[in-house]
Amino acid sequence: MKEPLQSWHNPTVYTYQQTIRQKIIGYDLIYDLMTNMLHNHPCTDRMLIVGAGGGQELLTLGRTFPTTKFTAVDTSSSMLQLAEQQIGQLHVPLDVVWHATDLSSLKMNEPFDIATCHLMLHFIEDLHEKKALLKKIADSLKDGAVLFVSSINADLTALTFKHQLRHWQSSMLQNGISQNDWQRFEQSFCMTTHPIKLETLIDLLQEVGFTTVIPYFKTHMIDALIATKEEAKEVVKC
């Protein structure tokens, strides 16, 4: 899970690839399953990677779709540098255009076939801002294109929330996360981590134009979804 945005620019980001797998059980499956599903997608020529820092999306997708044109967007230049290091593992260079900015300020002249937005939505506090980001992604896609999105989703007011935290704590500690790191993570809720209920996320996706939303992965409070943008309806002339 990506760290709070204000920490993206300090040197600790370079430990990201090590710690992320200690925090998220089955982390790589989020990306492997996404790639598997894209084998059935009719077009994978142009992909938009929102929150591309770290590089896992580019590394996983690049192995399978080396000729795709990628647009990688992240507000942290340090995290984008980490992403460049990641894709250096590939035997062939990828066609990547890097943008160290937020998506709202990015001008796009041609719509995308695929978009991804993994493990960043929960760092946006305001619900309207979450919706605005999803709307910008939807507007950047062709009709019939798909978005892969994952985030922490939870009802902070539910009686089950403390139980969810306890179970996640157990998994993280077993995976080598220190007690101090766990406490910092736990204290981040309502401070820098702002989850919403899964049902609310699905509603937001449908409101901005994704008519079909299907969950494909879950681990503790993290859900991954595939959302299909509504195809334009043909106008029948009488």
Secondary structure, DSSP 8 states (H G I E B T S, - for coil): ----GGGTTSGGGGGHHHHHHHHSTTHHHHHHHHHHHHTT-S--SEEEEET-TT-HHHHHHHHH-TT-EEEEE-S-HHHHHHHHHHHTTSSS--EEEEE-S-GGG---SS-EEEEEEES-GGG---HHHHHHHHHHHHHTEEEEEEEEEEEEB--TTSTTHHHHHHHHHHHHHHTT--HHHHHHHHHTBTTTB--B-HHHHHHHHHHTTEEEEEEEEEETTEEEEEEEE---------
